[in-house]
Amino acid sequence: MTAFGGNIALVAALQKELCAKRKILNDEQVLDFTTIGNILPGPLATNVVAACGFALRGMTGLVVGLIGVILPALILICVLTELYFQYGTAPVLLKVFNGLLPGVAAIITATAWSLAKKNLKYPMQIFIVVAAGLAIILLKGFLVTLLLITISGFMGFIFLKNKLATQHIQIQATPLFLKSPLRAIICLLIIGCFIYFFHPASLLLQELRMLALTFGGMSVTLFGGGYVFIPAIEKIVVGLQHWLSAKEFADGIALGQVTPGPVAITASFVGYRVAGVLGAIVSATAIFIPPALLMVFTQQFVDRIKRRPSIEAIFMGVRPAVIGMIVASVWVIGKSAPLQWQSLLIFGLVLGLLLWKKIDSGLLIVLAGTLGYFL
């Protein structure tokens, strides 16, 4: 409910809540989940949430975690969509969002600082952080992320393997819990095949079927997070299906930015426009659930092997690259805010309260939005 700003903002909120505050997961786990989530298709935010939930409580944790992260954004996007199509855009939302952006940038900055202090032990890792951050800022595309993870993992293997070889690393044969995710994936494939071949007579069911096929197909074929989804969704819902006009789609992206949680919740804006609340629910389910199941299925194998010294060296190279990506996201989100003294004031105030007073980030998000409205 408070993780505004999309993928990395939600990862930052998870790290603060689960690692720093509650101490039920450690920083390495969240960074490793983020690494795998960057490689796999689908929205990064919900992929990491699924992995955290599964690590804590198996399939029950996965389901509860996904409901918790999607439901607030889903409810809010439905309300905002109804208001939008009834009354048009509201300037007050733009004012609040202009305050949220520097606040979110400050929260991500504090998270990156916390992760860097705990995980950067060698000069090579600092170099990887800087190089990864600059690469994400200067270059675009999923291939950049994939190359960064590959190169940083290779550097970790080459330069850090010998350092780990002198340390005693306990290799635990962690049990594999593949049955539950595999069964869920098989059930999802069966349901998907049924939806694909079944042609209902009802117009509403036809619309829901098309929404499920459209966003379900996107969810497992698009890499690089929610922002990569935007042009692909636009091409289909505006150019091919004609569900929205170009102006309505752009406004839907803006409303998705105003809501907390994953950026890909914009799919529910489209679903609501096409088939009301049912359309919003179907769209959200189709775009978030399939990649989340793929995420936990893959994560099982990573957990099995990563405590070997050579694999741990690779991850010690990859984690600084993820921290560098988090640092770069501060720039990406911050530059969307108005370049005025008000933005700098909100950024500095939120960052100071986080680092020195340890105030909860949820309260600071409310403070940032309020300041944005009044300033």
N, C-alpha and C positions, 0 to 999 in steps of 0.2 A: 504493500500500500504506500510505501514511501520511496521506492527505488525508481525515481524518474530518470530518464535519459537513455534507456535501452540496455543493451547487452552488458557492457562492462560496468555500468552503474549498478546493475543488479548483482553482478559478481562481487563488486565491492561491498554491497550491503550484506551479501551472504558471508563474506570473509569476516566482516566486523561482528555480525551477530553470532555465527556458529563457531568461529575460531577465537576472536579476541574477547567476546563477552561471555558466551556460554561454555566455550572450550570443549565442545563435543566432537569437533573435527579439528585437524591441524592445517596450517597454511599450505603445507606440501600437497595435501589431498586436494584442496580447492584449486591450487595451481595446476595440478595434474589433470583434474577434471576439465579445467579451462583449456588445457593443451589438446586433449582428445576432442572436446567440443568444437575447437577451431578447425580440426581436421575433418570431422564428420559433417554431413549435411544437416540443414535445419537451423532454427534459431539458437544461438549460443546460450542465451540466458536460461531457457527452459531445459536445454540439455544438461547444463551444470546443476540446475535445481533437481532434475531427475536423478543424476548421479549422487548428489548429496543425500536425497531422500532414501535412495536404495542402499547407500552405505550405512545409514542409520537404522532403518527398519524394513529393509527388503522391499517387496512389491507394495506393501501397505504404505511405507514411507514414500515411495515413488508417487503413488496415486494421491496421497494427502498433500505432498509437496507441490505437485502440478496444479491441484485444485487451489491451493493457497496462493500460488503465484499468478494464476490465470484469472481466477474469479473476480478479484477487485477490478482489474483492468477491463474484464468483459462487461461487468455491470456498468461501469462508468462510461465505456465506449457506447453501450446501448443507449444510455440516458443522453449523452452528448449528441449522438447521431439523430435521435428523435428531436432534440432541441434544434439541431442544425437544419434539418429538413422542414421543421415547422417555422423557425424564426430567423434562420441564417446564422452567420458567424457572430460571435460575441467578442467585442474588443477587450472586455475584461479578461478573457482567457489569455490573450496575447500579452497583456501586462503581467499577469501572474507567471506565465511561462518564461518571459524575459528575466524574471527574478530567479526562477528555478534553475535555469541553465548555468549561471556562475556558481550557484549553490551545489549543484551536482558535480561540477568540475572540481570544486573544493573537496568534496567527499572522496572523489576518485583520487585526488592528489594525496590526501591523508592515507588512503588505503595503499597506494603505491609506495609511500614512504615507510609504512609499517611492514609491508612485505619485503621491501629492499633491506631493511635493517636485519630481518630474521633470516633471509635466504642468500644474501650476497656475501660470500666468504673469501673469494679469490678475485684478483684484478681482472682475470679473463671474463668473469661474470659481469663485472661493471662495464667492460667493453661491449659485451653482448647487449646489455640493456640500452646503451646509447645507440648502438648500430641499429637495433630492432626498432627503437622509437623513431629514429630518423627515416628508416625505410618505410614504416607505416605512414608517416606524414608526407613524404615526398613521392611515394609510389602508390599505385592503386591496384585493386584486384585481389581475388582469392589466391592466385598463384604466388603473390608476394608473401602472404601468410604461410602458405605451404612451404615455400623456399626458406623462409626464416626459421621455421620449426626444424626443417631438415638440416640446414647448415649449422644452427646453434646446437642441435643434438650431436652432430658430427664433431663440432669443436669440443663439446663436453667430453665425448668419448676419447678424443685424441689427447686433450690437455689435462683432464681431470681424472682419468682412469687410474693413472699411477698413484695419485694422491689418495684415492680411495682404497687402493690395493694394500696400503700400509695400515689401514684402519680395519677393525673387526666389525663386519656387517653381518648381522644375523639374518639368514635367509629363511623366511617362514613360508611353509607350504600352505598358503591360505586356501581354504576350500572354495571350490567353484560352485556358484548357485545359478547355473545356467537354465535349469528347468523352467523356472517361473518366467523369465524374460522370453525364452524360446517359445513357450506355450502362448504367451501373449502375442508375440509376433506372428505365429501361425494363425491364431484366431483373427488377428487384424488382416492378414492376407486373405483368409476365407471371406471375411466381411467385405473386403475390397473387391474381390472377384464377383461376389453376389451383387454389389452395387453397380459394378461395371456392366454386367450382362443383363441385369433386371431393368426393364423399361416400364415405369409405372404409368398408369393412365392419369392420375391426379396431377394437375399443374404444379401444386405445391411440392409434391414428392419429386417431380421432375426437376424443379429448381434446387431442392435440397440435394438431390443426386448429383447435379452438375457442380454445385459448390463443393461437395465432398470430393469428387473426382479432381476438380481443378486444384484445390489447395492441398489435398492429399498427395497428388502427384508432384506439386512444387516442393513439398516438405522434405522429400527424400532425394531430390535432384539438384537442389540449389545449395551452394556452399558459400560461406563467408558471412553469415549472420543476417539479422533483420534488414539492414540497409541494402543488402544485395537483392533482397526480395522485391524492393520497390519497383525497379524498372520491369521486372518479369511480371509482377502482378498488374502493373499499368498496361502492359502490352496485351494481356488477356482480357482483363475486366473492362477496359476502355476500347481497345482496338478490335478485339475478337468478339467478345460477348455483348458489348455495349450495355453493360449493367450501370455504368456511371459515365458522366461527361468528364473531360480532362480537368475542368475546374473543380468538380465534386471530388474527384480522386485526390487532387492536390490538397483540398481542404480536409479530406479524410486522413491523409498523412499527418497533417498538422494536429488533428484531434488525437491521433494515435500517439503523437509526441507529448501531448498534455497529460495523457494517462500514465500511471505508474506501470512498471513491469515491462514485458518484452515489446519491442517495436512492432513485431509482426502481428500484434493485436489488430492492426489496420485491416487484416483479413475479415475481422468481425464487423467492421464498418461496412465492408462490401456485402457480407452476408445479411446484415440487418436491412440494408437497402433493398436486397433482392427478396428476402423471405422473412423479414421481421426477426423476432427473438430467436426462433428456431434456426433461422439462417445464420445468425451470429454464433450460436452454440455449435452448429455443425462445422462452420468455417474454422472456429477456434480449435475444435477437436481434431479436425483433419490436418491442420498445419502444425500442431504441437505434439500430438501423441506418437505418430510413427517415428520421427527422429529421436524422441526421448527413449523409446524402447530400444532402438538401435544403439543409442549411447550407452545404456547400462549393460547391454549384451557385450559390447566391445570392451567396456571398462573392466569387465571380469577378467579378461585375458591380460590386460595391462597390470592389474593388481597382482596377478599370479607371478609375473616375471620381474617386476621393477625393483625388487630388493637384491637382485644380483648386482655385484659391483659394476660390471660393464653397463648394465641397463640404468643403474642409479647415476652413473657418470653422464649418460645421455640426458637423463632428466635434469641433472644439475646444470646442463647447458641450455635446456629448453626453458626451464623456469625463469631465468633472467630475460629470455626473449618475450615470455608472456608479460613479465613486469614492464618491459619496454613498450609492449602494445598497450598496456593499461596507461602508461605515461602519455603515449601518443593520443589516446582517447580524450585526455584532458584538453589537448589542443583542438581536436576535432569538435568536441562539444562546446568548448569555450569560445571558439571563433563564431559559433552560431548566435551567441549573445551580443547585444548591442555594445559596441566598443565605446563605452562611456564611463565616467567616474562611478556611476551607480553600480555597474557590473563589477568593477574592481573592488568597491567597498563591500559588496555582498560576498564576493569570493574571499577577500581577506578576513572578514568577520567570521564566516563559517569555518574557514580553515583554522583560524586561531582558536575558536571554541572547541573544535574537534581535537586539535593537538595538545592544547594546554588544559582545557577544562573537561575533556572527555564527555561532552554532552551528546546525548543520543541523536543519531543522524536524522531520525524521523522528525524530531522537534525542529531540527535545523532546516529541514526541507520546508516545513510550515513557515518558519521565520523567513527563509529566502523568498518564498512565494508572496508573503505579505509585504516584505520590503519592495519586491518588484512591482506590486500593485500601487503602493503609495509613492515610490520614487520615480 
